[in-house]
Amino acid sequence: MNQGNNQEDNKRISFSENANQFSHPEFISAELAQKLFDRGREERSLVLARMGKNLVWRLWVPMIAITFVISLLRIPVELFLIIIAVAFLVVQVTATIKLSPIEKAFRRGKFDQVAKLLPDAARQILRFYPLTLMQIYGLLLRVVNIMMLEGRMVELEAFSIYQWGMSRGMQSLGGVPQEFSVANNLGVAYINQKKFVEAERIFADLASRKTNGRARLVILNNYAFCLVQNKKTNEAGVILGDRLILDECKRQSQMALHLLMVAAMNALEMGKFAEAETFTTRTADLVKLLKEPAEMSAACEAILAAIRARQRRFEESKLHYANALDILEAADNPDYLTLANHYRDYAVMLADAGESLSAVVAMTKSKQIFELYVERESYAASLIANRLDDSSDLLQGINLITIADRIKYIDVLKT
C-alpha cells in the first residue's frame, strides 16, 4: 500500500515538474537587446543634431531676422517680446492640435487609429523639438499606455531598452536605467513575462533610490511582488510591513488593492492560509468597489483556488479555478501567459486530487495556449528586429513598435 502511495506521489511530483518547463520564454535575445540599446544611442545623437538644427533655423535665425526688422522700424521692445511669445504660442497650439486626434482616439480605445496617426504626428511635432518637448512626451506616453493596456510586454521591453539607450549619461546595458520611467517600464515588462529575477534586480535598485508618494508605493509593490514570486517571503514581509504601505492599505484605493493582493500571495506562500484568504477577500471587495477590470477578479479567484488546493479542499478549488479561467477567456484581450499558467496550476491540482484524465486535458490546453502565446510574441519580436534593420528614423521609438490588432486564439481553443 505504501509503495503504491509512493508511486502516486512520484507521478504527481513528475507532473508538477513537467508543468513548470515552459515558464520563462526569451523573446528579446541578448543580441537583439544590444542592438536596441545601440540604436537608441545612435538615435540620441540624431535627436541632439535635430534639436540643434531646429534651434538655429526655427528659433535663432527668425529671432535675429525679427530683431533686425524691429531695429530698422524702431518698434518698442515690448512689442518684440509679444511677437516672440505669440510665435511660441503658435508652435504650442499647432503641436497640441496635431496631438488632439490621438488623444481622442486613445480615450475611445481606437488603438488602431492611434497607430495610424502616431508617425505623422511625431514627424510634425519633432520639427519644432525641443519647443514641443511636452507634446513629444505625450506621444511617447500614449505608446507606453497602449502597450500596457494591450499586454504587449515583449514590445514594451524592446521599447524600454531602446529608450534606455537614448537616456542621458554613459550607461551600459548590464546595469539598471537611471531614468525612473524607463526602469519602471522595463521592470513591468519583465514581471508580465514572468521574468521575476530580472524584475527584482530593477525594483531593488529603484527601491534604494530616494522616492516618495505614489511612486514609492508602486516601486515597493512591484519589488515585494517579485520577492514573493522568487520565494523570498521574509524579505517581502519586511517591505509589506513598511509604514507607508500599511497606511495605504487602510484606504479604499487602487494602490491598496494591488498591495493587498501581494500580501495575500505572500501569506499563501508562507502557508498562512487564513491570512491569505482575508487579504484576498479584502482585495476582491475593492475590485468591486472601484469597478476594476474583470481580470483583477480572476486574480482573486486564482489565489483562492490555490489556497483551497493547498488545504486539499479540491472541489472548492475547482470552482475557483473555473471562475478564474472563464473570466480570462471572456476578456477582449486575454493575457495568454497568465491563462496558460492558470491552466497549468489547475492541472496540478487535479492531479493531486487524483483526477488524472482531467489533469491531462487541462495540461494539454495549458501547453496549447502557451505555444500560441510564444507564436504571437515571437512574431512581435521579429517585427522589431526588422525595424532595426531599416535605417529610417525611428522617431524616438514611436516607429519601433507595430501597433496592429492583437491575434486572438481563444475561439480556436474552444472548438
C-alpha positions as a printed Julia matrix, in Angstrom:
415×3 Matrix{Float64}:
   0.0     0.0     0.0
   2.83    2.42    0.96
   4.64    1.52   -2.23
   1.53    2.39   -4.25
   1.24    5.74   -2.47
   4.9     6.46   -3.16
   4.4     5.68   -6.84
   1.37    8.01   -6.96
   3.34   10.77   -5.17
   6.18   10.36   -7.66
   3.71   10.73  -10.55
   2.36   13.93   -9.04
   5.85   15.34   -8.46
   6.76   14.48  -12.06
   3.54   16.12  -13.24
   4.32   19.29  -11.29
   7.89   19.44  -12.61
   6.62   18.97  -16.17
   4.16   21.81  -15.61
   6.98   24.28  -14.91
   9.02   23.56  -18.03
   7.6    26.44  -20.05
   7.57   29.32  -17.59
  10.29   31.65  -18.89
  10.42   32.23  -22.66
  13.1    34.59  -24.03
  11.89   36.72  -26.92
  14.33   39.63  -26.76
  17.69   37.88  -27.08
  20.88   39.38  -25.69
  21.94   40.2   -29.25
  18.65   41.95  -30.06
  18.71   43.82  -26.74
  22.21   45.12  -27.52
  21.06   46.23  -30.98
  18.11   48.07  -29.45
  20.36   49.77  -26.91
  22.96   50.74  -29.52
  20.29   52.04  -31.9
  18.9    54.15  -29.07
  22.32   55.7   -28.52
  22.64   56.42  -32.25
  19.17   57.97  -32.35
  20.07   60.16  -29.36
  22.85   61.7   -31.45
  20.36   62.3   -34.27
  17.88   63.88  -31.85
  20.54   66.21  -30.47
  21.57   67.16  -34.01
  17.91   67.78  -34.94
  17.46   69.85  -31.8
  20.48   72.0   -32.67
  19.24   72.47  -36.23
  15.75   73.39  -35.05
  17.09   75.86  -32.51
  19.18   77.54  -35.2
  16.74   77.64  -38.12
  13.39   77.72  -36.33
  14.33   79.9   -33.37
  17.57   81.87  -33.55
  17.53   82.8   -37.27
  13.89   84.02  -37.14
  14.65   85.91  -33.9
  17.69   87.58  -35.45
  15.65   88.49  -38.52
  12.82   89.87  -36.38
  15.31   91.8   -34.24
  16.86   93.31  -37.36
  13.47   94.38  -38.71
  12.43   95.79  -35.34
  15.64   97.79  -35.05
  15.07   99.26  -38.52
  11.46  100.13  -37.81
  12.25  101.25  -34.25
   9.5    99.02  -32.83
   9.32   99.04  -28.98
  10.95   96.15  -27.09
   7.6    95.25  -25.54
   6.16   94.55  -28.98
   9.21   92.45  -29.81
   8.61   90.29  -26.74
   4.93   89.95  -27.63
   5.87   88.74  -31.13
   8.19   86.1   -29.65
   5.51   84.98  -27.19
   2.92   84.75  -29.97
   5.3    82.71  -32.15
   5.98   80.31  -29.28
   2.24   80.06  -28.59
   1.52   79.27  -32.25
   4.05   76.39  -32.15
   2.49   75.02  -28.95
  -1.08   75.3   -30.24
  -0.16   73.69  -33.58
   1.55   70.77  -31.83
  -1.37   70.36  -29.42
  -3.86   70.34  -32.3
  -1.78   67.66  -34.0
  -1.86   65.63  -30.79
  -5.6    66.11  -30.18
  -6.94   63.41  -32.59
  -4.58   60.89  -31.0
  -5.84   61.72  -27.53
  -9.47   61.4   -28.66
  -8.86   58.07  -30.39
  -6.98   56.77  -27.35
  -9.81   57.68  -24.97
 -12.26   55.82  -27.23
  -9.99   52.77  -27.25
  -9.36   53.06  -31.01
  -5.75   51.95  -30.78
  -5.53   51.04  -34.48
  -6.46   54.63  -35.31
  -3.84   55.88  -32.83
  -1.26   53.71  -34.6
  -2.05   55.31  -37.97
  -1.86   58.85  -36.6
   1.28   58.49  -34.47
   4.1    58.54  -37.09
   2.88   61.62  -38.98
   2.13   63.48  -35.74
   5.6    62.62  -34.43
   7.31   63.92  -37.58
   5.37   67.17  -37.47
   5.91   67.77  -33.77
   9.61   66.82  -33.92
  10.16   69.59  -36.48
   9.98   72.09  -33.6
  11.73   69.99  -30.92
  12.7    70.94  -28.18
   9.99   73.63  -28.19
   7.46   70.77  -28.38
   9.06   68.65  -25.67
   5.8    68.16  -23.73
   3.91   67.04  -26.84
   6.63   64.5   -27.69
   6.42   63.24  -24.12
   2.65   62.9   -24.6
   3.13   60.8   -27.74
   5.65   58.5   -26.05
   3.35   58.15  -23.05
   0.47   57.03  -25.28
   2.7    54.41  -26.93
   3.58   53.02  -23.48
  -0.07   53.2   -22.37
  -1.21   51.14  -25.36
   1.48   48.5   -24.83
   0.48   48.13  -21.18
  -3.26   48.11  -21.83
  -2.94   45.52  -24.6
  -0.41   43.36  -22.76
   2.34   43.98  -25.33
   5.1    43.2   -22.85
   7.72   41.96  -25.32
   7.27   45.2   -27.25
   7.38   47.22  -24.03
  10.66   45.5   -23.12
  12.13   46.36  -26.53
  10.85   49.95  -26.4
  12.27   50.41  -22.88
  15.71   49.09  -23.86
  15.73   51.44  -26.86
  14.73   54.38  -24.6
  17.46   53.29  -22.19
  19.97   53.73  -24.99
  18.58   57.22  -25.63
  18.94   58.22  -21.97
  21.41   60.83  -20.81
  24.82   59.83  -19.46
  27.16   56.93  -20.06
  25.15   53.83  -19.25
  25.67   50.16  -20.07
  23.07   47.55  -20.88
  24.17   45.41  -17.93
  23.02   47.8   -15.22
  19.68   49.45  -14.41
  18.38   52.53  -16.31
  18.88   55.78  -14.43
  15.63   57.32  -15.65
  12.79   56.2   -13.4
  10.15   55.81  -16.12
  12.44   53.71  -18.34
  13.49   51.46  -15.44
   9.91   51.06  -14.19
   8.57   50.23  -17.67
  11.32   47.65  -18.2
  10.62   46.1   -14.79
   6.89   45.91  -15.54
   7.64   44.25  -18.89
   9.76   41.64  -17.09
   7.11   41.0   -14.44
   4.39   40.36  -17.01
   6.66   37.93  -18.86
   7.25   36.09  -15.54
  10.95   37.08  -15.62
  10.96   37.78  -11.9
  14.72   37.56  -11.28
  15.39   40.33  -13.81
  12.47   42.37  -12.5
  13.61   42.01   -8.88
  17.04   43.4    -9.78
  15.45   46.5   -11.28
  12.97   47.18   -8.49
  15.6    46.53   -5.8
  17.66   49.28   -7.4
  14.66   51.62   -7.65
  13.75   50.9    -4.0
  17.24   52.02   -2.95
  16.7    55.43   -4.56
  15.07   58.36   -2.83
  11.41   58.5    -3.87
   8.16   59.31   -2.13
   4.39   59.3    -2.53
   2.72   57.13   -5.13
   5.97   56.45   -6.99
   7.41   54.94   -3.8
   4.33   52.75   -3.32
   4.49   51.48   -6.91
   8.16   50.56   -6.54
   7.66   48.76   -3.21
   4.59   46.93   -4.51
   6.43   45.64   -7.58
   9.54   44.81   -5.56
   7.54   42.85   -2.97
   5.67   41.02   -5.74
   8.98   39.93   -7.33
  10.3    38.75   -3.96
   7.17   36.65   -3.39
   7.49   35.08   -6.85
  11.17   34.34   -6.15
  10.2    32.63   -2.84
  11.81   35.35   -0.69
   8.82   35.62    1.61
  10.62   37.04    4.65
  12.11   39.9     2.64
   8.71   40.54    1.05
   7.15   40.6     4.51
   9.56   43.3     5.66
   8.59   45.51    2.71
   4.88   44.88    3.19
   5.31   45.91    6.83
   6.57   49.35    5.82
   4.51   52.11    7.48
   3.82   53.75    4.11
   2.29   50.52    2.8
   0.33   49.77    5.97
  -1.21   53.24    5.88
  -2.11   52.9     2.21
  -3.77   49.52    2.77
  -6.25   51.2     5.11
  -7.55   53.28    2.21
 -10.0    52.28   -0.5
  -7.6    52.93   -3.37
  -6.34   51.16   -6.44
  -2.87   51.09   -4.92
  -4.23   49.44   -1.76
  -5.86   46.79   -3.96
  -2.51   45.81   -5.51
  -0.68   45.86   -2.19
  -3.31   43.64   -0.54
  -3.06   41.17   -3.41
   0.71   40.9    -2.97
   0.2    40.45    0.78
  -2.26   37.62    0.02
   0.26   35.91   -2.26
   3.0    36.22    0.34
   0.78   34.78    3.08
  -0.15   31.88    0.79
   3.49   31.19    0.02
   4.24   31.14    3.77
   1.38   28.71    4.41
  -0.72   31.24    6.33
  -3.96   30.32    4.63
  -6.41   32.21    6.86
  -4.37   35.4     6.49
  -4.12   34.87    2.73
  -7.87   34.41    2.46
  -8.53   37.58    4.48
  -6.26   39.66    2.24
  -7.84   38.13   -0.89
 -11.36   38.87    0.32
 -10.43   42.49    1.01
  -8.88   42.7    -2.46
 -11.99   41.26   -4.1
 -14.17   43.78   -2.25
 -12.02   46.64   -3.53
 -12.19   45.25   -7.08
 -15.98   45.53   -6.94
 -15.99   48.9    -5.16
 -13.54   50.51   -7.59
 -15.07   48.76  -10.62
 -11.71   47.38  -11.68
 -11.32   45.21  -14.82
 -12.64   41.64  -14.59
  -9.07   40.31  -14.83
  -8.49   41.52  -11.26
 -11.39   39.34  -10.11
  -9.76   36.44  -11.96
  -6.55   37.02  -10.0
  -8.5    36.87   -6.72
 -10.24   33.66   -7.8
  -6.88   32.11   -8.71
  -5.44   32.92   -5.27
  -8.49   31.42   -3.55
  -8.18   28.35   -5.78
  -4.54   27.95   -4.74
  -5.45   28.33   -1.07
  -8.13   25.62   -1.32
  -5.76   23.36   -3.24
  -3.12   23.69   -0.51
  -5.82   22.91    2.05
  -6.79   19.89   -0.1
 -10.32   21.2    -0.46
 -10.29   20.24   -4.12
 -13.96   20.71   -5.02
 -13.85   24.34   -3.86
 -10.54   24.82   -5.62
 -12.05   23.58   -8.88
 -14.86   26.11   -8.64
 -12.46   29.0    -8.08
 -10.21   27.88  -10.94
 -13.26   27.57  -13.22
 -14.27   31.15  -12.33
 -10.77   32.49  -12.98
 -10.42   30.7   -16.32
 -13.89   31.75  -17.51
 -13.15   35.41  -16.73
  -9.81   35.37  -18.58
 -11.19   33.54  -21.62
 -14.05   36.05  -21.89
 -11.68   39.04  -21.88
 -11.37   41.17  -25.03
  -7.6    40.88  -24.92
  -6.7    37.81  -22.83
  -3.35   37.5   -21.09
  -2.33   34.2   -22.66
   0.69   33.62  -20.45
  -1.37   34.05  -17.27
  -4.12   31.88  -18.77
  -1.61   29.15  -19.62
  -0.16   29.29  -16.1
  -3.63   29.06  -14.5
  -4.47   26.01  -16.61
  -1.13   24.53  -15.56
  -1.87   25.11  -11.86
  -5.39   23.76  -12.37
  -3.9    20.62  -13.93
  -1.53   20.13  -10.99
  -4.42   20.49   -8.56
  -6.49   17.94  -10.47
  -3.54   15.53  -10.43
  -3.24   15.98   -6.65
  -6.98   15.28   -6.38
  -6.5    12.0    -8.23
  -8.31   13.15  -11.39
  -5.58   12.11  -13.79
  -7.56   12.27  -17.04
  -8.92   15.75  -16.31
  -5.41   16.84  -15.32
  -4.02   15.7   -18.67
  -6.76   17.61  -20.52
  -6.05   20.81  -18.55
  -2.3    20.45  -19.04
  -2.76   19.9   -22.78
  -4.8    23.1   -23.03
  -2.19   24.94  -20.98
   0.52   23.89  -23.42
  -1.62   24.83  -26.42
  -2.23   28.32  -25.06
   1.43   28.71  -24.17
   2.53   27.71  -27.67
   0.13   30.27  -29.16
   1.49   32.88  -26.77
   5.03   32.08  -27.92
   3.93   32.3   -31.56
   2.36   35.73  -31.08
   5.23   37.23  -29.07
   7.9    35.74  -31.35
   6.17   37.44  -34.26
   6.19   40.74  -32.37
   9.92   40.34  -31.66
  10.61   39.57  -35.34
   8.84   42.77  -36.41
  11.02   44.75  -34.0
  14.17   43.1   -35.38
  13.07   44.0   -38.91
  12.52   47.62  -37.9
  16.05   47.77  -36.53
  17.42   46.55  -39.87
  15.68   49.52  -41.52
  17.8    52.67  -41.42
  14.8    55.03  -41.39
  14.18   57.35  -38.44
  12.54   55.52  -35.53
  11.09   58.81  -34.23
  12.33   58.31  -30.66
  10.96   54.74  -30.66
   7.46   55.54  -31.91
   8.22   53.81  -35.22
   9.81   50.85  -33.48
   6.51   49.26  -32.44
   3.86   47.94  -34.81
   0.56   48.68  -33.08
  -1.8    46.43  -35.01
  -4.7    44.28  -33.88
  -3.6    41.55  -31.5
  -4.03   37.98  -32.74
  -6.71   36.23  -30.68
  -6.79   32.46  -30.32
  -9.44   31.72  -27.69
 -12.12   30.89  -30.28
  -9.74   28.37  -31.83
  -9.15   26.7   -28.47
 -12.88   26.43  -27.73
 -13.57   24.41  -30.88
